[in-house]
Amino acid sequence: MVMPLLDTALTVDDSQAFPLGVSDARQGPGGAPGSRVRVAVYAPGVATLEVAYQAPGQSWRLQTLSSLANGVHQGVVDGFPVGSRYGFLTAPRDEAAATGDEVLPLAVPTVDFDDDDDGSRQPLLLDPYGRAVDERDGFLTSVRMSSDFDWGSDGKPNIPWRNTIVYEAHVRGQSMLHPDIPQALRGTYAGMAHPAMIEHLTGLGITALQLLPVHFHLDEPHLQNLGLTNYWGYNTAAFFAPHPAYATKAAQEAGPQAVQDEFKGMVRLLHAAGIEVILDVVYNHTAEGGPDGTTLSFRGLGEQKYYRTDGNGKYIDTTGCGNTLNFGEPRVVQLVLDSLRYWVDEFHIDGFRFDLAVTLCRNAANEFDPRHPFLAAVAADPELSRVKLIAEPWDVGYGGWQTGRFPVGWVDWNDHYRDAVRSFWLADRAALDNGGRGGSVARLADALSGSASLFEPSGRSRLASLNYITSHDGFTMTDLVSYDRKHNEANGEQNRDGHGDNRSYNHGFEGRTEDEGILTRRAQSKRNLMASLMISLGVPMITAGDELGRTQQGNNNAYCQDNPLTWIDWTSTPESHAMLRSTKRVIRLRNEFLAAQPHDYPVRDARSYLYWYDRTGQPMSMERWNDNGNRVVQLLLGSDDGHVAGLIVVNGGPEDIEVTLPQVTNDDGTGKRLFDLRLTTSELHDRRQGALVASGEPDEVQAHTINIYRT
């Protein structure tokens, strides 16, 4: 594509330090953005930087950013109104014309400097601070945007961590198959905020919607060669720009401003329903890939500063994606902080989940540092320190697993929790069903109690544990109970990709079956998993569709499957209805219990209690904790000034048993308390719910089940 450039001899009349990116140099009437802008770009790897820009309906123009200080090229540019497309050139025009060098593939537009079609073209690089990306005929440019939007009375829900229930979802997959959402809105930002979707989320009891990446992202070349796409979106190319493909077709055709407005409208409607919006953000690497990958922006502007390299300029990769953003460089830290503030200020975002967060906290020696300048800057920031901050506390580099080591103010994805719960209810049951022995109940007990010992050294409470059993990465909950092995053949890598250690159990048959006995056992295991998640101290996260029994047919790495395999199937079946009903029930039970506790429960350890008992109602001894054959435990929990106490009885063994409930007297010291059975994960729930059992008296607990009482 050839884009003629006119009027290249513009004057720079202001050399002050500008905000990075494109900002107003003056305001038009009524405060509207003017057409004179300041442009500033951190490009330490180039001697000369030019901005090529095209105002709506006009020809392309070119101007050198004549001021250079500390790696920042900047200047004032006229004729650059909102809606202008633009990008950067890194070599003088006479040099480019002399060499005819086309250094990049057609992922970015090229311009003919002389408009003479002599082949003297150069690519444009995206603005690292670009607020939108325009893609036409396969070419990418940044776009100048307006922040105007009618937020009305929008206010952030500000849900306390202890009352938060996170729902991890994909914008596209969430509504693509929803029968009550109009076809034009399915798979879009608007579809995510449709009344039918909001009704589902609020009816379920969700307080925070965590969206898989919505920053502008690209597909890796190897996926394009296979005819696949990066469905998950963990391949960001622009940290300030929403992904336009998730907007409605009407918004895409109207342009970037309409895409931005649709995104903001989604947030406004979710907030009105009391639901927070958390973004999964990928600041650990960019879509440029390894040193031989496509140059889109950062590599062309200064790869030795933007990316982490060794002493010889070789890329250091702690992400597995070819490059690693260099958080030892202050300008990179500034870029990410500015991006986060932008999403909080302009889009009213309530929090962030940081993909491969350890990479963001590696020091000059490439080691994780819980006092890294990035973490310190976030903690000191008056805006960012108040939003929800969730770490995926690992990367693929040396010393990459750091669960429990992030500082105060952060919540960690707790993989210890995930593995303990899966092992107890699935891997151990597989061993028991095949004549072996399961593990002790101790690891499950630690998970239920919020993994306190894991987070205490960092000065954090049990609420620093983001508890999850499934996520986008791995088996769905239905697949956990249906497959012993991964089945990722559709990904085009001969089933080599994806985790091999899933701690799953197919209950006697691999995959789909009509065997009623197997289906009954699978359904019970799913109820155990979901109940464990909701009764545990900490912050629970549900993966979208688990409440409906969603399956990916055994694919545990469906990152490249943008099709019904990953989209939620909303077809109502007896199985999906039963799972949804069970999930709503246990969430409601969690909320009722927390509502009866003081507002700072369970952080106040001095007045909160966790008492552990064995099957005879006696306090658990070290011998019982260390007994690998012991699969039964009782947990009495609550607070001294709470209105309700809860009792959880776990039977992870293969036999129905009688359990003597612990001795608990009334507050005045007289008489035995009565325990009200609120839920059992066995098939007897409807028959037994509401049964009253006196403390110190026996009650029956079915094999492989949980009973939950209230007193």
N, C-alpha and C positions, 0 to 999 in steps of 0.2 A: 504494500500500500504506500503510495507517494502522497505526502502532505506538503504542499507549497508553503513557504514561510515568507511573510511580508513584514515590513517595518521593523527591521532588526536593530536599528540604531536608536534605542530608547535610553533615556538618561536616568542614572541612579543618583538620587539626591538625598539619600538618608543612609548613613552607615552605622546607626546605633545597633545594639544587640537586640535581635528580634526573638520572639517565641519561635521555636522550631516548627516547620510546616508553613502553611499559608495563613496569614492573619490580616485583618483590616488595617490599612494605613490611614484610612479616613472613613467616616460614616456618612451615608447619604441622608436625605431628608427623613425625619422621623426615626432616626436610629437604624435605618435599614443598611445592610452591608453595602459598601461602595464598590467601585470597580478598580480602585487603587489598592494594591496589597503589598504587604511585606512577605518576602519568601526567604526562608532560612533552612538550610540543609546541612546536617553533619555528614561531610564527605571527605574524610581525612586522607583518602587514598588517591585523590585527583587534584591536579594543579588548577584546572579551570572547569567551572561548572556552568552550564547554561540551562535555562528553563524554556521549554517549548510549550506554548499554550494556545488554546483555541476557545475564544468566547463563543457562546451559542450563536449559530448562524454566521460566524465570521471565518476568515482564513486563519491558518496557523501562523503564529509569530514566534520570534526567538529573541531572548535577551540573556546576556551574560550576567551572572551574579558577581559583581565586581569586587565586593568586599569579602575578605577572607581573614579570619582570625581564629586560632585554636581549632582548626579543622572545620569551622562552620562557614559555609559560603552563603552570602545573603545580599539582598538588594530590594529596591522598591520597583514594582512593576505596575504599569497602567493598563487599562483595558482588560481587566481580569475579573469579571463579575461572577457571582454565584452561578454555578452550572458549567463553568469553564473546565475543559479537559486539559490535562497537562502532564508533563513528565520531564525528566532531566537527561542532559547529554554531558558526557564526561570528557570530551576531547574538543579542542578548537576546531572550528569548521574548516579552516584551510587544511589542517592535518587530515581530517576525515576525507575531504575531497581528494587529497593527494593519494591516499592509500586505498580508498574505496572499501575499507575494512568493515565487514558485517560480522560483528563479534557475537551476536546472539541469534537464536532461532526466532521464528515469528511468534513469540509469546508476547512481545511488546511491539508497538507500532514503530515504523521507521519513517524518517523524514528525508526529503530531498532538499538540500540546502539551496540549490540554485534553480530548482524547478525546471531543470533541463533534461530530466530523465536520463542522466549519464551514469546512473548506478552509484552515485556518491551518497549513500544513505547510512544513517546511524540509528540505533534503537533508542527508545526512551525508557528511562528507569522510573519505577514507581516511587512516590514520595513516602518515606517511612512513616510520616505523619498524615498521609492522605486519608480523608474522611470517607471516601467512597472510591470504588474501583469500577470503571466502565469497561465493558468487554464488547467489542464490536468486531465481527469477522475474525474472531480469535485473537484480537489485539487488546492489550490492557493499557489503560491510562488512569491516573488519579483524577479526582473531580473535586472542585471547590464546592463546599456545601454551606447551607444556612442551618443554624440551630433552631430556627423558629418552629414551634409546635405548641398547640393548645393543650397543656396538661390539665387544665381545669383545676379541680380540687385534689389532684393526686397526692397521696401521702404514702410513705413507705410503711408497710405493716409492722416492721420492727419486732418480729417474733423472737422471744428469748430462746437461747439454744436449748434449754431444757424442755421447751414445748414444741421444738421443731421436728417435723417429719419430712425428710427430703425425698423427692421423686425424680429420679434421673431419666430424662427423656430426650428423644431426637425430634427436632421440629418436623421433619418430613415424615418419619415413620409413625409418629404419634397419631396422625389424623388421615393418612392416605387411604385407609379402608373404612373410615368411620361412616356408617350409613346415614347419620343424622346431620352431617356437615355437608354443605353444598359442594359439588364437585370442584368448582372454581377455587374453593378455599382449602381444599385438602392438601396436606403436606406443606403448609405455609405458616408464617407468623400469625396471620389472621385466623387460620384454622386452629392454632393452639389456644387462641383466646375466644373461640366460638362458645356460645352458651352451653352447647352440649358437652364440650370438653371441660369447661369450668364446672359444670354440674357433676361430672364424673370425679374430678379432683377434689372438690369440696365434700362431696358425698363420701368419698373414701377417707377423708380426714387429712389430706395433704396440706402442709403449710408452706413448702418451698419447692419450686420447680427448678431443677438443675438441668440446664440445656447443654447437650453436647455442642462442640464448637460452632459458633455462629459468626466468628470473624471470617473475612474473605479468605478462602482457601482453594487450593488447586489439587488436581489429581497427579499422582506420581507417574512418570513415563512408563514404568513397567506395567502399571494398571491399565493405562491407555492402550498399550500393545495387546493386552488381554481382553480389551473391550469392557473393562470394569472401571469403577469410579471409587474414590476414597469417600465412602458413605459416611463414616464417622466424622471426618473433617479435621483430623489432627495433622494438618499440613498448611499452616497459616502463611499467607503472603502479605497481609496488610492488617496491622493490629488495631487500627481505628475504624475499619470499614465493616459494616454488616454484610453477610453473605447474600447477594441479591437473588440467588437461585431459590431461596426459601421464601421469597415474597410471592404474592399472587402474580399471575401473568399480566394482569392489568397494571399493577404497580411497576413491574419490570419494564413494561412498554412505556409507562409514563416517565421513567427515569429514576436516578438515584435518590432524589428527594422523596419520591413516593415510597420507595423501598424503606428509607429511613423512617418515614411517618408511619408505615405499617408496623414496623418493629416497635416504635414507641407506643403505638396504639395497643399492641399486644400487652406491653408492660402495664399500661394504664388500666386495662380491663382486668388483668390478673391481680393487680394491687387492689382494685375495687372489690374483688372477691376475697381479699385477705390473704392472697398467695404471694410470697416473695419470689423474685427471679434471681437465680444464681447462674452465672456463666462459667462453663468449663473453658479455660483459657490455656493456650499453648504458646508460652513465651520461652520455651527451652530450645526451640530450633525454628527454622523457617522453611518454606517450600522450595528454596533454592537447592536443597540437597547437598551432595558432596562437592568437592572442588571441580568436578567435571559436569555438574548439573547446570540447569538453566539459570542464567543471571537475570534477575528481575528487578533488584533494588540494592540490597545491602552489599552483595558481593561487588557490584560495580562502583559503589560509593566508598568502600573501604573495608574489604573483607578481613584484613589483619586486625582491625579494631572491633568490628561487629561480631566476629566469630572467634572462638577460643582456638588458639594454635599453640604448637610447641615452639621451642627455640629456633626451629628451622622453617617455620611458617606452615608446617603440616597441620591439618585440621585435627583437633581432639574431639572425639565423638562420644559423649556420654548419654546420647539419646537413642542411638540406633537408627537415626534418620539422615546421617551423612554430615550434618553440621551441628554445632552447639553455640548458642548465643553466649557472648562473653560477658558474664556478670562481674568480671574484674575491671571492666571499662565503665567509668562513671556515666558516659553518654548512653550506654545500653541500659543501665539502671534507670536513668532519667526517662528514656523512651518508654520503658515498661510502666514506671510510675505515672507518667503523663497519660498513657493509654488507659490505665485503670481509673484514674481520676475522670477522664473523659467519659467513660461508660457510666460511672457513678453520677456525674453531673448532668450529662446530656441525655442519658437513657434511663436514669433513675434505677440502676441495677443495685441489687441488695447484697450481692456477695460474689465470690469467685472460688472456683475449684481449680487449683494449679496443677496442670499435667506435669508429671516428672519434676516435682517441685525441688528435689535435691539439686538439680542442675542450676537452679536459680540462686543457690546458696553455696556454691563452691568457690573457695578462695583462690589466691594466686598459685597455691600449691595443688590446686584441683581437688581439695578436700572439703567435705561438708563442714560448714561453720554455722552453728545456731545463732551466732552474733554477726552474721554477714551484714554488710552495709545495706543490702536490699531489705533484709528483715528489719533492721533498725530504722530505716527510712519509712517503711510501712507503719511500724509501731508509733513513730513520731508524727505521722501525718494526721491532721485533725479529721479528715474525711475517711481515708482508707482504714484507719484503726477502728472505725465504728461499723464497718461492714463485715459480713461473714467471710472468713478466710479459711479455706479448706485445702490441705496439702495432700497430694499423692506423694507420700514420703519415701520415694525411691526413684532411682534412674538406673541405667544399665552400666554405669561406670564403676570403678573400684570404690568400695565402701558405699555403695549406692543405697542400701536399705537402712533407713533412718526413722522408722516408725517410733514415735514417742519422744523424739529429740527436737521437734520444732518448739519455738518459744511460746510464752504466754500470749494469748490472742488468736492462736491458730488451733484448728481442729484437724486431726490426722485421719485419713482413711486407715482403718485398723485391719490389716491383713492377718494379724494374729487372731483377731476375733473371727474373721471369715473361716480360717482354717480350723479353728477349734470347734466351731458349730458344725461345719461340714463333716469333720472327722467323727464327732460324737454320734450324729444322727444318721450318717450315710456310710462312711468308710468302716466304722466300727460295726454297724449293723450288717454290712456285707460280710464281715468276718464272722459275726455271730451266726448268721444264716447259713454259713458254710462250715459250721462246726468249730470255728476258732474262738478267740477271746477278743472282746473290745477293750478299749482303753479306760482309764479311770475317769470318774466324773469331775476330777479336779480342774482340768482345762476348761470344761464347759462352765463350771462355777466361776472361774476367773473372768470368763467372757461375760456372763450374766451380770457380774458385779461391776462392770465398766473398766476392766483392765487397769485398776488403780495403780498397781506397782509399775506398769509400763509408762505411765504419764507423770507420776509423782516426781521423779528426778528432774523433770523440766519445769517444775513448779505449777503444773496444771492438774485439774481435777478430772473426775470420771467423764465430765462433759467434753473433754478433749478427744474422746473416742468417737469417730464416725463409724458406727457399726453397719456392716453390710455383709450379705451372704452371696449376692450376685451383683454384677455391674454390667455395663455395656461390653466389657472385656471378659469373655468367658461364657460358660453355659448360662442359659436362663434357669430359673428355678425348676421349671418342668423338665428341662433337659438334665439337670443335676440328678433327678430321680429316675431318669429314663435311659441314660447312656453311661456305660463304663469307659468309653473311649471317644475321643473327638472324631468328627466326620467333616473335615474341611475341604473335601475334594473340589467343591465348587469354586474355591479361591484360586485355583490354577497353580498350586505349589505342591501337588502330589501329597497333600495332607501333612506336609512337614511343618507348616506354620501352626501357631497356637500352642497353649500350654498342654503338657502331657500329664501333669499332676493336678487332677481336678477334685480328688476326694469325693467322687460321685458314686452312685450305685444305681444300677438299672433294675434292681429288685427281681431279677431272674430272667429278663429278656431284653435284648438290645433294641431300643427304639420303640416305635409304635406297636401296640398290641391291643387285642380285644379281650384278653384274658382278665376276667373280672377280679380275680384274686390279686393279680399283679397291680391292676389299676387301683384297687382299694388300698394296698400297701403304699403305693406311690402317693396317693392323695393324703394319707396320714402323715407320711414323711414331709410333704409340703406344708401341712398344717403345723408340724413341729418346728420346721424352719422359720416360718413366718411368726409363729408365737414366740419363739426364742428371740427373734429380732425385736419384737415389740415389748417384751417384758424386761429386756436388758437395760441397765443403766448406760447412759451415753446418748448419742444422737443416731436414730435409725435412718437408713436410706433404702428405699424400695426401687428396684429397677422396673421401668415402665413395662407393663404387660404381665409381670409376675402375678399380679392380683387376679389375672384372667387366665392363667395357665398358658402363657405364650411359649411357643417352641420355635427354635431355629433348626430343627431336625438334626441336632447334635453338632452343629457348627459352633465352635467356641472362639472363633476369631472372625466374625462376620463383618469386618471393617470395610469390605469392598462389595457388599451385597445390598444394593439399593433396589430392592424388589420385595415381594410378599414374604420372603424368608425372614426379613428383619422388621417389616411393618407389623404393627399390632393388628391382629385379627379380632374384630369386635363382634363376630358371630356369637350369639348366646347359645350355649349348650348346657346341659345339666352339670357338666364338670366345671365349666368356666363360671357358672352362676354360683356353684357351691364354694369355689375358691374365693370369689369376690365377697360372698357373704361371710366367710370365715375371716378374711382379711379385715373387713370393716369391723367385725366383732372384736377382734383383738386390738385394733387401733382405738376403738371406743373404750375398751377396758383400760388401756394405757392412759388415755386422757382423763378418765374418771379418777384413776388413782393419783395422778399428778395434781389434779385440781384439788384434791383433799390434803395436799402437802403444802408446807410453807413455800413462799416464792423462791427461796434460795436452796431448796432441796434439789439434788443430793449433795451440794457443794459443802455444806456445813457438816463435816464428818463428826464433830463433837456431839451433835444432836440428831444425826441420822444414824440408823442402825441396820446392820446386816447380820442376822443370826442364822447359823447353819446347823442343821440337824440331820441325823441318820434316819433310817426307816423306822426305828423304834421310838422316835421322838426325842432321842438324847443328843446332846451337842456332839458334833462331828469330832472325832479324835484323829490324831495324826496317822494312826494305823489305818483308819477308814479312808482318809484322804489318799494314802499311798497304796491302797489296795486296788490293783488293776481290774479286779473282778467286781468291784463295787460300782454299780451303775445307777444308784439311787441317792438322791439328796433332797433336802427340804430347805427352802430359804424364806425366812421371815424378814420382811423389810418395811421400812417406814421411817417416821421421825417422832421425836418425843412430843412435839406439839402439832402433829398431824391429826386429821380426823379419821383416817382409815389406815389400817395396816394390811399388807398383802402377804399371802403365803403361796409360794410356788413349790410344787412337788413334781420332781422329775423321775420318771422310771424309764431308763434307757435299756432295760433288760428285756429278754424275750418272753417273760412270763408275767401274767397278771399277779399282783401282790397286794397284801394289806399293809398299809402304812399307818403308824400311830402318829397323829398330828401332835405337835409340841404343846406342852402345858403353858397356857397363857391365861392369866387371871384378868378380871375386869379392872378398870382404872382404880376403883376403890379398894382393890385387894380382895374382894369377895367373889366367889363363884367363878366358874369357867367361862371363858369367851366362846361364842359360837362362830364357826367358820362357815361362810356362805360360799358354796361352789359356784363361781361365776363362769368358768369355762373349762372344758376338757377337750384336748385335741383328739380324743378317741371318737368313734362313731356314736358314742352314747351321749353326746353333748345335749341334744334336744331333750332327752329323757331325764338327764341328771342335773341340768342347770337349775340352780336354786336350792339344791339339797343342803341341809344344815347339819354340820358335824361339830360336836363339842370338842374343845381342845383336850388332848390326852386320850381321845377316842380313836378307834381305827376307821379307816376308809379304804375302799378298793381303788387301786390305780392300775389301769390296763397296761399291757406291755407296750413299750415304745410310745409313751404318751406323756403329756404334761397336764397336770391339774392346777388351776389357779383359783384361789379362795380370797375372800375379803372378810375382815373382821373389824 
